[in-house]
Amino acid sequence: MSTRFLSLVSIAEQVQSLIDLGVPALAHIDEAVFASFAERSREIVDAVVVVHPAIVAPSRLATVLQLNGKAGFVVSDMHDLDEFMNIDSVQVPESPLYLMRGVDRGDQMRNWSPNEALPEIQGQGRTPITVNEGISWLLTHPEQLQPNHCFMTIGTRKLNLRTRKLDARTPAIWISGGTGRDGLEHRNAPKVGWCWAGNRHTWLGFASAQSRQALEA
């Protein structure tokens, strides 16, 4: 795998950033309760705080993203984003906030397809990150989304209940060019979109993590 991302932002600072962005209000959780999640984790370093989709769905969490002075958005043809679920191999802690360790943006797999990238990630003993994990990472580390260095979040897919097969769309986060249905007002804004599972894109890597752990209040 490529050189792993190193978080130099403490757990307490990340939780405070989420509070400043208004995440507790979206989750209907008191700010003091939210802040308490950092109290027992002061000794933990190099971890990313993740907002569980059970408290804030990805379609809402995406709107809190900020980059280049622009708010994040979900592409118009992904109105069903909140129906996407974790793939079978991805297990996340059942806590409102949890930690993601050993994060890697997966730049070395740019121009791979999701179908090609998943077995490579798993073969390295790693786990693909989910769309909420990707958004959460960028809420506290927005500098990780860069032109031509964006990423897919293939730990999240949608199951077609009729065919019992996975939807061919795979979620990704990149920077909008303001073209087409995105609209000029979204130019340079962080964007949650999708790509076909069999297609390759030169500007999209495949973000993964080494492990996850609960963050207790």
C-alpha positions in Angstrom: 0.0 0.0 0.0 1.1 3.7 -0.3 2.4 5.8 2.5 -0.2 5.8 5.2 -2.0 9.0 6.2 -0.8 10.3 9.6 -3.3 12.3 11.6 -1.7 15.0 13.7 -5.0 16.3 14.9 -6.0 15.0 18.4 -9.3 13.2 19.1 -10.4 16.2 21.3 -9.6 18.7 18.4 -11.5 16.5 15.9 -14.6 16.2 18.2 -14.5 20.0 18.7 -14.3 20.5 15.0 -17.4 18.4 14.5 -19.2 20.5 17.2 -18.1 23.7 15.5 -19.5 22.4 12.2 -22.9 21.7 13.8 -22.8 17.9 13.7 -24.4 17.5 17.2 -27.4 19.5 16.0 -27.8 17.2 13.0 -27.6 14.2 15.3 -30.0 15.7 17.9 -27.3 15.2 20.5 -26.4 17.8 23.1 -23.0 19.4 22.5 -21.8 18.5 26.0 -22.6 14.9 25.4 -20.8 15.0 22.1 -17.7 16.5 23.7 -17.6 13.8 26.3 -16.6 11.3 23.7 -13.1 12.7 23.6 -12.6 12.5 27.4 -11.5 8.9 27.6 -9.4 9.0 24.4 -6.8 11.6 25.1 -4.0 9.0 25.0 -5.0 7.9 21.5 -3.1 9.4 18.6 -3.2 9.0 14.8 -6.9 8.2 14.5 -9.8 9.7 12.6 -13.1 10.3 14.4 -16.1 8.9 12.4 -19.8 9.9 12.7 -21.9 6.8 12.6 -24.6 6.9 9.9 -27.2 5.9 12.5 -26.9 9.4 14.0 -26.3 11.4 10.8 -27.1 9.9 7.4 -24.5 10.5 4.7 -26.8 12.7 2.6 -27.0 15.1 5.6 -23.4 14.8 6.7 -22.2 15.6 3.2 -23.7 19.1 3.5 -21.4 19.9 6.4 -18.3 19.4 4.2 -16.3 22.5 3.5 -13.7 23.0 0.8 -12.6 26.1 -1.1 -15.2 28.1 0.8 -17.9 25.8 -0.7 -20.3 23.5 1.1 -20.4 19.8 0.1 -23.3 18.3 -1.8 -24.6 14.9 -3.2 -25.0 14.5 -6.9 -28.6 14.8 -8.0 -28.8 11.2 -9.4 -27.8 9.7 -6.1 -31.0 10.7 -4.2 -30.9 7.2 -2.7 -27.5 7.6 -1.0 -28.9 6.8 2.5 -30.1 3.4 1.2 -26.4 2.4 0.6 -25.2 0.0 3.3 -21.8 -1.4 4.4 -20.7 -4.5 2.4 -20.7 -7.8 4.3 -16.9 -7.7 5.1 -17.1 -4.2 6.7 -18.1 -4.1 10.4 -18.3 -0.8 12.2 -18.6 -0.2 16.0 -22.1 0.4 17.3 -21.3 3.7 18.9 -22.4 7.2 17.8 -18.7 8.2 17.2 -15.9 5.7 16.5 -12.3 5.7 15.5 -10.7 4.7 12.2 -7.0 3.8 12.4 -4.3 3.5 9.7 -6.1 5.4 7.0 -4.8 5.4 3.5 -6.2 7.4 0.5 -5.2 4.7 -1.9 -3.5 6.9 -4.5 -1.5 4.0 -5.7 -4.7 2.4 -7.1 -5.8 5.4 -9.1 -7.0 4.2 -12.5 -8.1 0.9 -11.0 -11.8 -0.1 -11.0 -13.7 -0.8 -7.8 -14.0 -4.4 -8.8 -10.2 -4.6 -9.1 -9.4 -2.6 -6.0 -11.5 -4.5 -3.4 -9.7 -7.8 -3.5 -6.3 -5.9 -3.4 -7.3 -4.0 -0.3 -8.6 -7.1 1.4 -5.5 -9.1 0.4 -3.4 -6.5 2.3 -5.4 -7.3 5.4 -7.1 -3.9 5.2 -10.7 -2.8 5.0 -12.3 -0.3 2.4 -13.8 2.7 4.1 -17.5 3.6 4.0 -19.0 6.8 2.6 -19.7 8.2 6.1 -16.1 7.4 7.0 -14.9 9.2 4.0 -17.0 12.3 4.7 -16.0 12.2 8.4 -12.3 12.1 7.5 -12.7 15.2 5.3 -14.7 17.1 8.0 -11.6 17.1 10.2 -8.9 16.7 7.5 -10.3 18.6 4.5 -6.8 18.9 3.0 -7.0 15.2 2.1 -9.3 16.1 -0.8 -7.1 17.5 -3.6 -7.3 17.9 -7.3 -6.5 14.6 -9.0 -6.1 13.0 -5.6 -9.6 12.1 -4.5 -11.0 8.7 -3.5 -13.7 6.1 -3.6 -15.5 4.7 -0.6 -16.3 1.2 -1.7 -17.0 -0.1 1.8 -20.6 1.1 1.0 -22.8 -0.4 -1.7 -26.5 -0.7 -2.3 -28.3 -4.0 -2.5 -31.0 -4.4 -5.1 -33.7 -6.1 -3.1 -35.4 -7.5 -6.1 -32.4 -9.1 -7.8 -30.3 -9.5 -4.5 -27.3 -8.2 -6.4 -25.2 -5.1 -5.7 -26.1 -1.9 -7.5 -23.3 -1.1 -10.0 -22.8 2.4 -8.5 -19.9 2.8 -6.1 -19.8 6.0 -3.9 -16.8 8.4 -4.3 -15.9 11.8 -3.0 -14.1 14.3 -5.3 -14.1 18.0 -6.2 -16.8 19.2 -8.6 -15.8 21.0 -11.8 -19.2 22.7 -11.8 -20.2 21.1 -15.1 -23.5 19.5 -16.1 -26.1 18.9 -13.4 -23.6 20.0 -10.7 -24.1 23.6 -11.7 -21.6 26.4 -11.7 -22.4 27.3 -8.1 -20.8 24.0 -7.1 -17.6 24.5 -8.9 -14.6 23.5 -6.6 -17.1 22.2 -4.0 -16.6 18.7 -2.3 -18.9 16.3 -4.0 -20.3 12.9 -3.1 -21.0 11.1 -6.3 -20.6 7.6 -7.8 -18.8 5.6 -10.5 -19.6 2.3 -12.1 -18.0 -0.7 -10.3 -16.2 -1.8 -13.5 -14.9 1.6 -14.6 -11.5 3.2 -14.0 -10.8 6.9 -13.2 -7.3 8.5 -13.1 -8.2 10.9 -10.3 -9.8 8.4 -7.9 -7.9 6.2 -5.4 -9.5 3.7 -3.0 -9.5 4.8 0.6 -8.9 2.0 3.2 -8.2 1.6 6.9 -6.4 -0.9 9.1 -9.0 -1.1 11.9 -11.9 0.6 13.7 -12.7 0.9 17.4 -15.6 2.4 19.4 -15.3 5.9 21.0 -17.1 5.8 24.3 -18.6 8.7 26.1 
